[in-house]
Amino acid sequence: MGGGGEDRAEEGVMDVGLKDLSKRLEEFARARDWEKYHSPRNLLLAMIGEVGELSEIFQWRGEVDKGLPNWEEAEKEHLGEELSDVLLYLVRLADICGIDLGDAAAKKIVKNAVKYPANKAAY
Ligand SMILES: Nc1ccn([C@H]2C[C@H](O)[C@@H](COP(=O)(O)OP(=O)(O)OP(=O)(O)O)O2)c(=O)n1
């Protein structure tokens, strides 16, 4: 991936932001001349495809304990990759649509809290 991402030796402990991911995805597409494929509809369909791949990991397993205590490391790594594919396409979709996803998500959390007041939550 472009943008100097390969040089970030400490990346594993860095807090990666949505804007940074957006920028790196843009560079990734530009470097491959793939911008023409990254239309809103294509990105949405690609993301849904990755949601399908993510779902396959959980398919037929029954309920799964939080933290995935009984999973092999390779399975967890695969899960991380599929979660990332969904996130990366979502971030790219938002960017190509001109939506500031971090800002929109923060506002949505506030809206959710107004809609579902903590003192009235009864599940
Ligand atoms: N036109 C494309 C194709 C790929 N990607 C990036 C975003 C995803 O993070 C990843 C998806 O790559 P693949 O389509 O190869 O999907 P997988 O990594 O899931 O591979 P596979 O489907 O073989 O398991 O690559 C992209 O930005 N634009």
The ligand as an SDF file (V2000), in Angstrom:
LIG
                    3D

 28 29  0  0  0  0  0  0  0  0999 V2000
  -10.5220   -2.9020   -6.8720 N   0  0  0  0  0  0  0  0  0  0  0  0
  -10.0410   -3.1410   -5.6440 C   0  0  0  0  0  0  0  0  0  0  0  0
   -9.7070   -4.4270   -5.2430 C   0  0  0  0  0  0  0  0  0  0  0  0
   -9.2190   -4.6410   -3.9780 C   0  0  0  0  0  0  0  0  0  0  0  0
   -9.0950   -3.5900   -3.1210 N   0  0  0  0  0  0  0  0  0  0  0  0
   -8.5970   -3.7880   -1.7650 C   0  0  0  0  0  0  0  0  0  0  0  0
   -9.6490   -3.4870   -0.7070 C   0  0  0  0  0  0  0  0  0  0  0  0
   -9.7690   -4.7620    0.1080 C   0  0  0  0  0  0  0  0  0  0  0  0
   -9.1420   -4.5560    1.3850 O   0  0  0  0  0  0  0  0  0  0  0  0
   -8.9970   -5.8180   -0.6420 C   0  0  0  0  0  0  0  0  0  0  0  0
   -9.8840   -6.8110   -1.3090 C   0  0  0  0  0  0  0  0  0  0  0  0
   -9.0670   -7.6620   -2.0790 O   0  0  0  0  0  0  0  0  0  0  0  0
   -9.6520   -8.9600   -2.7910 P   0  0  0  0  0  0  0  0  0  0  0  0
  -10.7290   -8.5830   -3.7510 O   0  0  0  0  0  0  0  0  0  0  0  0
   -8.4640   -9.7050   -3.3390 O   0  0  0  0  0  0  0  0  0  0  0  0
  -10.3860   -9.7580   -1.6220 O   0  0  0  0  0  0  0  0  0  0  0  0
   -9.7710  -10.6730   -0.4750 P   0  0  0  0  0  0  0  0  0  0  0  0
   -8.5510  -10.0270    0.1040 O   0  0  0  0  0  0  0  0  0  0  0  0
  -10.9140  -10.9600    0.4490 O   0  0  0  0  0  0  0  0  0  0  0  0
   -9.3040  -11.9870   -1.2330 O   0  0  0  0  0  0  0  0  0  0  0  0
  -10.1730  -13.3040   -1.5000 P   0  0  0  0  0  0  0  0  0  0  0  0
  -11.5160  -12.8420   -1.9940 O   0  0  0  0  0  0  0  0  0  0  0  0
   -9.3470  -14.0330   -2.5190 O   0  0  0  0  0  0  0  0  0  0  0  0
  -10.2780  -13.9910   -0.1740 O   0  0  0  0  0  0  0  0  0  0  0  0
   -8.1920   -5.1230   -1.6090 O   0  0  0  0  0  0  0  0  0  0  0  0
   -9.4110   -2.3190   -3.5480 C   0  0  0  0  0  0  0  0  0  0  0  0
   -9.2680   -1.3560   -2.7810 O   0  0  0  0  0  0  0  0  0  0  0  0
   -9.8950   -2.1230   -4.8060 N   0  0  0  0  0  0  0  0  0  0  0  0
  1  2  1  0
  2  3  1  0
  2 28  2  0
  3  4  2  0
  4  5  1  0
  5  6  1  0
  5 26  1  0
  6  7  1  0
  6 25  1  0
  7  8  1  0
  8  9  1  0
  8 10  1  0
 10 11  1  0
 10 25  1  0
 11 12  1  0
 12 13  1  0
 13 14  2  0
 13 15  1  0
 13 16  1  0
 16 17  1  0
 17 18  2  0
 17 19  1  0
 17 20  1  0
 20 21  1  0
 21 22  2  0
 21 23  1  0
 21 24  1  0
 26 27  2  0
 26 28  1  0
M  END
$$$$
